[in-house]
Amino acid sequence: AQKITQTQPGMFVQEKEAVTLDCTYDTSDQSYGLFWYKQPSSGEMIFLIYQGSYDEQNATEGRYSLNFQKARKSANLVISASQLGDSAMYFCAMRVNNQGGKLIFGQGTELSVKP
Amino acid sequence: SAVISQKPSRDICQRGTSLTIQCQVDSQVTMMFWYRQQPGQSLTLIATANQGSEATYESGFVIDKFPISRPNLTFSTLTVSNMSPEDSSIYLCSVETSGKVINTGELFFGEGSRLTVL
């Protein structure tokens, strides 16, 4: 069975500092994709970054980067130069390609950025 | 990317009533998904809606409770039937844009529909 684990229910970071949000996954499939989404208090899900299981380089999108360690089955999100607007819930998710493209989500990490 | 609009954005409903949520996409998409997010929880897939065929429901979700329509490639509805307070959740529509190799690219979400059942 596939599973996503986020072990940090809440995190604090000082404005302008970097923060790492942890995500580990479990799957026996070789082909899969890993996603990070941001959910502000408004409830919308904002796509941040994607990493495919066959991608050799870590994905980066602006201030977001994904530290992909395939052997350890981890896909941690790194946010550099945190901003107050980064305060939100962050969800790690996995898509397993032999299951029609649905996403399996972790429990989320609530990030609070301090001024 | 895809622009996804959901209606209503929020609603307060009475126990025993039903509510239909609409999801409109600005481009044709092959697969649409409906998720539920109960208060303080993560997202759980309710069903996959494919145009021209019956929706595929996940374990724990049934068509009688969550009927889904998919009349064309840009639109879907989810109905929450005979609501109880336990149905109070955010319901989110998600799409996988057509033409993408399944192992690449993003899955996009609508803004969500926040339902409160009294």
Chai-1 contact restraints between the chains, C-beta under 6 A:
chainA,res_idxA,chainB,res_idxB,connection_type,confidence,min_distance_angstrom,max_distance_angstrom,comment,restraint_id
A,S31,B,N103,contact,1.0,0.0,6.0,A-B,restraint_1
A,G43,B,I90,contact,1.0,0.0,6.0,A-B,restraint_2
A,G43,B,G112,contact,1.0,0.0,6.0,A-B,restraint_3
A,G43,B,R114,contact,1.0,0.0,6.0,A-B,restraint_4
A,E44,B,E111,contact,1.0,0.0,6.0,A-B,restraint_5
A,E44,B,G112,contact,1.0,0.0,6.0,A-B,restraint_6
A,M45,B,F109,contact,1.0,0.0,6.0,A-B,restraint_7
A,F47,B,E106,contact,1.0,0.0,6.0,A-B,restraint_8
A,Y50,B,E106,contact,1.0,0.0,6.0,A-B,restraint_9
A,G52,B,N103,contact,1.0,0.0,6.0,A-B,restraint_10
A,G52,B,T104,contact,1.0,0.0,6.0,A-B,restraint_11
A,N97,B,I102,contact,1.0,0.0,6.0,A-B,restraint_12
A,N97,B,N103,contact,1.0,0.0,6.0,A-B,restraint_13
A,G100,B,T48,contact,1.0,0.0,6.0,A-B,restraint_14
A,G101,B,M31,contact,1.0,0.0,6.0,A-B,restraint_15
A,G101,B,E96,contact,1.0,0.0,6.0,A-B,restraint_16
A,G101,B,I102,contact,1.0,0.0,6.0,A-B,restraint_17
A,K102,B,L45,contact,1.0,0.0,6.0,A-B,restraint_18
A,F105,B,S42,contact,1.0,0.0,6.0,A-B,restraint_19
A,F105,B,L43,contact,1.0,0.0,6.0,A-B,restraint_20
A,Q107,B,S42,contact,1.0,0.0,6.0,A-B,restraint_21
A,G108,B,S42,contact,1.0,0.0,6.0,A-B,restraint_22
